[in-house]
Amino acid sequence: MAAACASAQDYPARPVRLVAPFPAGGSNDLVSRTIAQKLGERWPHQMIVDNRPGAGGNLGAEIVAHATADGYTLLMGSSSLAVNATLYPKLSFNARTAFTAITLIGSSVHVLCVNPTVPAQTVKELIELAKAKPGQLNYASGGAGSPLHMNAELFSIMTGTRMVHVPYKGGPPAVAAVLANEAQLVFGSTTTVVPPIRSGRLRALGVSSAKRSRVLPEVPTIAEAGVPGYELVNWYGIVAPAGTAAAIVSRLNSDIIAAVNAPETSERMTAAGVEPNTSTAAEFADYLRGEISKSAELVKATGLKP
């Protein structure tokens, strides 16, 4: 017991690697780098963000699941971690048992955007267009099971529309595809879609949260714009490999929460559309289990395949 306490006091004795399982420039990457920068100011060693995109976030998650449980390899998990637990039946790890929860970081909304060439000015008009042209509208996503994908599938179920899924290797490439009119719409994160919305290169029709976004207060929620009851947000949280020592988990939890609650960190996350929301390790463990169960229901209801 004394050795465990001593190791926690010395932690971190070298740089800590934070795996971001999506490409640079997206919301997961932004949150990862914001936290890493602040922790680097508190610790004697840096936290290094390692972007490992691919397979809807599974590539990065797999790296951390099989890493040594010493606190030096962490994962910036998100809603995809919960979705993929059911969506991919042959993963090399079990999301329910492969990780030790550290803390929830926050949540963000997604924005239903269309290319300006799409003749729909509102959510209701988009629904009418999709029903008039079944299977002719393409929506881009960050990969099967990504928050962008799940938002679109929930939208299709609740509106009775049929659109074509075009997966990319992350949110930024998916948004770029809609900007180039390779796909007609995307449920993009505020981090990536606010600039093109402001410049007129994307048209925002609605946000995925129950309340309007503080970043885009002029954009109605999808629920108030014509799909009552629609709500789906993306969460972010840090996990470590299963078996990480309790003393290190406690140290990480307290230091990360302090980093998130720092005014400059909170302001930067909020400006990017991410609402800070931390937790104890136990609370996040319970939350993750609940999200895996909820996501399993949605995956089964839609019949999604990777």
Sequence and secondary structure as in RCSB ss.txt:
>XXXX:A:sequence
MAAACASAQDYPARPVRLVAPFPAGGSNDLVSRTIAQKLGERWPHQMIVDNRPGAGGNLGAEIVAHATADGYTLL
MGSSSLAVNATLYPKLSFNARTAFTAITLIGSSVHVLCVNPTVPAQTVKELIELAKAKPGQLNYASGGAGSPLHM
NAELFSIMTGTRMVHVPYKGGPPAVAAVLANEAQLVFGSTTTVVPPIRSGRLRALGVSSAKRSRVLPEVPTIAEA
GVPGYELVNWYGIVAPAGTAAAIVSRLNSDIIAAVNAPETSERMTAAGVEPNTSTAAEFADYLRGEISKSAELVK
ATGLKP
>XXXX:A:secstr
 HHHHHHHHH  SS EEEEE S TTSHHHHHHHHHHHHHHHHSSS EEEEE   GGGHHHHHHHHTS SSSSEEE
EEEHHHHHHHHH TT SS TTTSEEEEEEEEEE EEEEE TTSS SSHHHHHHHHHHSTTT EEEESSTTSHHHH
HHHHHHHHHT   EEEE SSHHHHHHHHHTTSSSEEEEEHHHHHHHHHTTSSEEEEESSSS  SSSTTS BTTTT
T TT    EEEEEEEETT  HHHHHHHHHHHHHHHHSHHHHHHHHHTTEEE    HHHHHHHHHHHHHHHHHHHH
HHT   
